[in-house]
């Protein structure tokens, strides 16, 4: 009964902190840490400690999986080099430098155990960086921070295991590198397989509730086999989430994705809140252990402050040249953008009129020159002509490259963004869980665990508490006009797809209705261009002139259309139009021509409309 009561009170505390935090201007995780710390100081509350395996194996896989599902895959690919540097190279550098610092400051610790503690405090946290997403930071910065926090856990845990093994026996650098590569590769293979099977199996299930229940098992189905094979279960869960998030819009129905989103948000809220609440509760017991060992809690606090300062300085020293390299990359991209666009057009034209090459993925410039050379000499007439699919792949590849350049130019990373990247690298649940996995024979174990806890808590309180102020001071408010213009451009693409679907219908009445809708939308666009931005902002995809709203067909000429097309035919036509628009949206996503925010908002509108249309059909039946 006491455990049940504690669970109910914990849920109420999580709900209250989440509701009150926005009014106080602080992040909910910070409030929960303080609440847990305050409750743990009460005399009537016994010491509290949770098995770290519950967090590593039971809490982190679903949290990382959920974060990976919502991660924009295109942004993740575009900055994968920077994300890899932050999640692998920076973790190794931080762990080694902090290990040397700890070995120097803590008598009798040794370099191996110092590196173990450095590995514990080196990874940033996906839960902690969720604070950044609510501050209006550049989507590129958010993508880099999220990608880093999703992948750096594996780096830190592999280093921790190697350091613990090195404290007992000799461990070679090549052995550690081989273990890391094996851990990542095996986990990635398992994650891809689980994500692929996940989409195919759930696409055949009709009940959204059953579908969501199955989705709850996916992070564990990826993590458990990976851990059994000695790989990283967290990486497997992340990869499974990335694959699922990438293919969900193509394989899962809107009802299934809506159910997933709502239920996973609840799971995230409870798990995240519980982790930070437990963090505060456990802190008092760890302090007591350090005091009992006569090492002094204030000594641990001082070391933690030094370690936290060192992590920020090391991160700043790494991020500065990283951003300089990204800036040079953007400058080179701006220089060659026009050349790439010209070669894309020339290469596509050559593919359409000349024979193909053996290597599809060769450089476009070489391929174009080769084709022109063969055409000038007189190519073999029996050579196969390039297929339409190959021509389209070539065009897509170059459109994506041009879109990548536009992305780099539209969202540059200067010193302001770099400062946010450095200061937003907070520590959290991974640090807490990893610290408690230190074996009992670790020298000054309680001291090391307390240092890790204070680093995590101090990072959340100091960096997390000042991050909103820093963002408002450094970054100007984002211009809403840019997002509105992009949204209107995307609406035009979706409308064109809907019009094409109607224009190809076998029914002459449908084709006539398409022409009336096209004329009405053109008239609406002409009138809207003369209105203010404020009136444009009120336009929504659910309005009569928005993409996917085929009910506008009946509003254009009711006397003509309603007599010739029955309501059920209109409903089925609307569903076909929505499907055409969704396919156009996913093609635009693959090309990378629109931001993840615009695509996500448009997809949500299409899903909502499809659910509404399908419900009306169910009611009429």
N, C-alpha and C positions, 0 to 999 in steps of 0.2 A: 504493500500500500504506500509506503514511504517513497519507493522508487517511482510509482505511478504519479504520486503528487508532485515529485520533483520534475518529472517529465512535463506535466501539465503547466507548472509554473515556468519552466524553461520556454515552452511554446508561447506562453503569454508574454514573457520578457522579450522574446524575439519579435513578436508582432508589435509590442509597444515601442520597442526601439526603432523598428522600421517606420512606424507611423510618426514618431516624434522627431526623429533625426532631421528630416527636411526643415521642420519649423525652427530647430535650433541651429541650423546651418552646419551641421557636422555629419560625418558618415556613420551609418548604423553600426558597422563593425567596431568603431571606436567606443561607442556607447556600451556595446555588449561587453567589451573587454573591461571597462570601468565597472559595469554592473557585476560581472563575475568576480572581479577583484574585491569589490565592496562586500559581496555576499561571503566570499571566502574568508574575510577578516572577522566575520561574526563568530563569537565564542561557541554558539550552539551548532555551527556547521562543522562537521568533521572534515579531516583532510581528504582531498579528492585527487584521484589519479586514474587515468584511463590508459588502457593498453595501446601503445602507439600503432600496433598492427591494425587496430580498428580504424585508425585514421588513414594509414598508408594503403590498406587493402579495401576498406569499406567506405571511406568518405571521399578520398581524392579521385579514384577512377570515375565515379558519376559526375563529380564537379568538373573535372577536366574534359570529360566526354561532352557534357552539356555546353561548356564554353567552346569546344571545338566545333560542335554542330552549328553554332551561330557565328563562327568565324568566317569572314568573307574570304573564300578560297583564292580569288583573283588577287586581292591585296596581299595575302599571305605569300603567293608565288612571286609577286613583284618585288617584295623586300625580303625574300628568303635568305639572301646572302647576309644582310644585316641582322636578321633574326638568328641565323646560325652563329654569327659572330658573338652576339649577346648571350646566347643560350649555351654555347660550348666554350669558345675561346675565353670569354670574360669569366665564366665560372671557374675554369682551370686557373687562370691568372689570379683571381680573387682568392681561391682556396689555398694556393701555394704561398702567396704573399702574406695572407692572414695566418697561415700555419707557421711561417717563420716568425711573425710578430708574437703569436701566442707562445711559441716555444721559448722566446726570449723573455717574455713577461711573466710566465708561470713557471716557477722552479720545479724541476723534475718532470716536466711534461713530455718533452721530446718532440722532434719534428713530425713524426708519423701521427701522433695524437693531435698535434697542432694543426696539421693539414686536415685531419678528420673534422675538427671543430670548424676550420675554415670552409670545408665543403658543406657543413651544416648550415652556416649562415650566408653562404654565397647565392643561393637561388632566390629570385623574386617569386612572388606568389600570385596566382591567377585570381584568387579571391580578393587579395588586397588591391590589385590593380583595377578591380571593378569600380573602385572609387573614381578613377580617371574618366570612365565612360560617361559619367553624369555631369561633367564639367564643360562640355562643349569643346574639347580639345580636337585638333585635327584628326580626321579618321586615319590618316597614315600613322600618326603617333600612336593612336590606340591600337592599330593593327600590329605595330612593332612590339608594343608592350605585351599585348595578349599573346602573340606568337612566342615571344621570349619566355613568358611565364608558363606556357604550355609545354615547352621542350626542355627547359633548363633543369627540371626536376630529375630527369634521367641522368644528366651529366653529374649533378651533385651526388646522387645516390651511388652511382658507379665509383666516383672518387672516394666517397665515404667507405664503401666496402673495401676498396683497394688500400686505403690508409689503415683501416682496422687490420687487414691481413698483413700489411707491411709492418705494423707494430709488433706482430708475433713472429714474422719470418720475412725473408727477403722477397721483394716483389719487383720485377723489372718494369721499366717504362713501357716496353713493347707488350708485356703481359697486360698491363692496364689498358693500353690502346686497343689491343685485340679484344679484350673483354668489352670495352665500350662499343666497338664496331659491331661485335656479335650481338650485344644487347639491343642496339638500335635496329639493325637489319632484321633480326628475327621478329622483334616487336612490330616493325613496320609491315612485314609480310602478313603476320597474324591480323593486324589491324585492318589492312586492306581486305583480307578475306572475310573477316567478320562484318565489315561495313558493306561489302558487296552482297553477302548472303542476307544481311539485315534488310536491305532495300528490296531484294527479290521476294523474300518470304512475306514481309509485311505488305507488299503491294497486292498480295492475294487475299488479305484478310479484310473483311467488310466492316466489322465492328470497331469503331474508333477506340473504345475503352480497352478492348483486348489488344489492339495494336499498341496503345500506349504502355500497357503492362509489359508487353514483349520488349518495348524500347528500354524499359528500366533494367532489363537483364543484359543489354548489349555491352555496357562498359565492363561488366564482370566476365562475360563470355570472351572478351578480348584480353582482359588483364590476367585472368587466372591461368590460361594456357601459357601465356608469355612468361609469367613468373615461374611456372613449373619447368619451363625449358631454360631457365636462367637468364631470360631477357627482361626488359623493362615493361612491367604491366601498365605503367602510366603512359608510356609512349604508345603502346598498343591501343589503349583506350582513346588517346588523342587522335591517332590515325583513323580508327574506326569512326570517331565523331566527324572528322574532316570529310571522309568518304560519304557518310550519311548526309551531312549537311549539303554537300555538293550535289547529290542526286535526289534529295528529298522532293524537290519541286517537280521532277520528272516522273517519279515512281509512286509517290504517296498522294492521296487525295487531299483536298483542302481541309476536310473534316479531320483527317488523321493528323495533319500538321498543326492544325489549331489545337486539337486535344493535346498533342505532344508539348506544344509551347506553353499552354496554360499549366499543365501538370508538372512539367520540368521546372517552370519558374517557382512553383511551390516547393518542390524538392530542393532547389538551389537555396531558397530563402531559409528553409529549416536547417539544412546542412551547414551552410555558411554561418548562420547565426549560432548554431550549436558549437561550432569549432571555436569561434571567438569567445563565446561564453565560457567554454571549458578552459580556454587559455587563461582567463582571469581567475577562475576557480583554482587551477593547479598551481598558480604562482605562489600562493601562501605556503603550500606544502613544500615546494622546492626551496623556498627561503629558509624554512625551518630545518631542512636537511643540511643546508650549507652552514647554518649557525651551529648545528650539532657537530659538524665536522671541524669546527673551530677555524674555518677559512674566512669567515666574515662576509656578510651579504654586500656590504659597501665596497669591499674589494672587487666582488663580481660586477657590481654596478659600474665601477670605474673602468674595469676592463671592457665591459659591454659598450660603454660610451666611446672608448678608444676604437673598438672594433667597428662600431656603427659609423664613426667619422672616417675610418679607413675605407670602409666599403663605398661610401659616397665619393671619396677622393679617387679611389681606383676606378670606379665607374666613370667618373668625369674624365679621367685620363684616357680611358678607352673610347668613350663616346665621341670625344672631340675629333680625333683622326678619322673615326668611322664616318661622322657626318661630313668631314672634309672630302673623303673619298666618294660619298654619295653625291655631294655637290658637284664634284668633277664629272661624275657619271652623268648627272643631269645636263651639265654644260655640253658634254660631248653629244648627248642625245639631241639637244636642241640644234646642234650644228648639222647633224646628219638626218634630221627629220624629213626635210624636203627631199633629200636623195633617196631615202627609204620609200617615201610615198611615190616618187617617180618610178623607182625600180619595181614597186609593187604593181603599178599600172602596166608597165612595160612587160613585166614577167607574166602577168595574167594574160595579156594579149598574145604573147608568144606561145603560151601554153595552149591557147585556143586555136592557133593556126598551125602549130608545128608539132612534131612527134615528141614524145616524152623521153626523159632520161631514166637511167636505171636507179639512181638514188633520188628518192622523193624529197629527202630532207637536206639536200645540198644547198649551198648558199644561192640565193636568188640571182645575184649578179653573175655568178659562174654559169648557172643554168640558162639565164637569158642569153648570154653571149654565145654559149654553145649551140643553143637552138638557132640563133641568127646565123651562126657560121654554117651549120648544116643546111639551113635554108638557102644560103648563097651558093653553096657547092652543089646543091641538088641532093636532097636526102633520099634514102630508100623509100620508094612509094609503098612498100609493103610494111613499113614500120607502123606499129599501132598508134592511133591517135590518142591523145590524152583523154581520159574519161572526165565526165562532168564532175564526179566526186573529187577527183584529184585537183581539178581546176579550182573547185570551191575550197578545198583544204589549203591550196596555195594562197588564195585570196584571204582566207581567214587568218592564216599565219601572219601575213603582212598587216592586215587590219589590227591584229592584236599587238604587233610591235609598235605601230603608230599610236595605238591607244595607250600602251605602256609609257611611251615618251610623253604624251599629253598628261598622263597621271603624274609623272615625275616633275613636269614643269608646273602643273597646277597646284601641287602640294610640296613646295620646297621645304627642306629641313635646315633652318638657320640656327643661330645660337639660342634664340628664344625656345624653339622646339627642342633643341638639345638640352637646355636646362630642365625642361619638363621631363624629358626622358631620363635624365640623371636623377632628379628628385622623386620621380614616381616609382623608382625601383625599390619598392617596399618588401620587407620580409613578412612571412606569415605562417600559415599552417604547416607547410613543408618543413620549415625550420624547427617548429615545435615537435612534430612527429619524429623527424630524423634524430633530433637530440636525444630523445628517449630510447632510441634503438642502440645507443652506446652500451657495450657489454659491461657487466658489473665490475670486471677487473680493470676498467679504465682508470688511470690515475686522476684523482680529484673529480670523479664523475659528477657529483652533485654541483660542483662549481662550474663545470663545463655546461651542464644542462641549464643552470641558472643564467649563465652568460648568454646562451642561445635564446632563452626566453626573454631576457631583458632587451636583447637586440631586436627581436621580433616585436615586442610590445612598444619599445621606444621608437622603432621605425614607423609603426602605425600611428602612434600618438604625435610624434614630431613631424614626420614627413606627411603623413595623411592629414594631420590637423592643419598644416600650413599650405598644403597643395592647392586648395581652392583660392586662397589669397594670392599665391604665386601665379596661378593661371590667369586670374583677372588682371594682375599687374603686368604680365609679360605679353599675353596674347590678346589682340583686339577682337572685338565681337565679330563673329562670322556674318557676312553679308547675306541676308535671306534671299535677295534678288537672284543670286547665282543658283541657289537650289531650285527656285521657282522656274527659272529659265531652263534648267536641265530637266525638270519635271515636265514642262510643256513639250520639250523636244522628245522626251520618251513617250508622252501621250500621243504625239504625232505618229511615231513608229507603230504604236499599238493600234491606233485608229486605221492606219494603212493596212495592217494585217487583217483587221476585222472587215474592212471594205473588200479586200481581196477574197476573203472567204465567202462573202455574200455575192460578189460579182461572178464567182465560179459555180454558183448554185444552179441546179437543173430547172428550178421553178422560175418562169419568167416574172412572176409577181415578186419574188425575192430579189431578182436582179433589178427590177424597177424600183423597189424599195431601197436598194443599195444606192442607186443614183440619187434618189430624193434625200437620203441621209447624207450623201457626200456633198450635195448642194447646201443642205442645212448647216453642216459642220463648216464648210468653207465660208458661209455667210457669218456664222458665229465667230470664226477666227478673225475675219475682217473687222467685225464690230469690236471684238475683244482687244485687238491691237491698238485701238484708239482709246481704250479705257486706262485707268490708272493701275499701278501695280497692286494696289490694295484690293481692287475688284478681281484682279487675276488670282490673287492669293486665295480668294474665297471659292474659286472653282475647285471642284473635287471630282474624282473619277466616278463617283456615284451620280453626278448630275447628268442631265439629258445629253450634254455635248461631251461627256467624258468617255474614255475608252472602255469598251466592254459593256456599256449600258445599251443593249440592243432594244430596250423598251422605247428608246427615242424613235425607233422606226414607226411605231404605232402613233407617235405624237406628231410626226411630220405631216402625214395626210391620213387621218383616221378614216375618212369616208372611203378612201380608195383602198387602203391596206387591210382594214379590219374585215371588209366584206370578202376579200379574196384569200386571206390567210387566217386560219383559226388560231385561237390562243395557244393551243398545244404546239402548233408548228412554230409560232413565235418563240415559245419557251425553248424548244429544241434548237432553234436558230441561235438564240442567245448563248446557249451552252457551247455551240460550235464556235461562235465568235470569241467567247472567252478562252476556249482552248487554243484558237489561232493566236490570240493576243499573248497567251502564256508562252507558247512556243517562240513567238517573236521576242518576248522578254528574255527567255533563256538563251536564245541565240545572241542577243545583245550582251548578255552577261558573259557568255563565252568569248565574245570579241573584246570585252573590257571597255566598251565605249561609254558606259555610264557608271556613276559611283554606286557603291554597294547600298548606300542609304536610299537613293532614288529607286533602285531596283527592288529593294526590300519593301518600300512603301507601296510601290505599284503592284507587287505580287500580293501583298496583304489585301489591297483593294479588290483585285481580281478574285482572290479566294473568298472574300466576304460576299461578293456578288454571286459567285457560283453557288455558295451555300444557300443564299437567299432564293435563288431561282429553283434549286432542287427542292427546297422546303415547300415552295409554292406548288410545285408539281405533286409532291406527296400529299399536301392538303387537298388539292383538287381531286386526286384519285380517291 
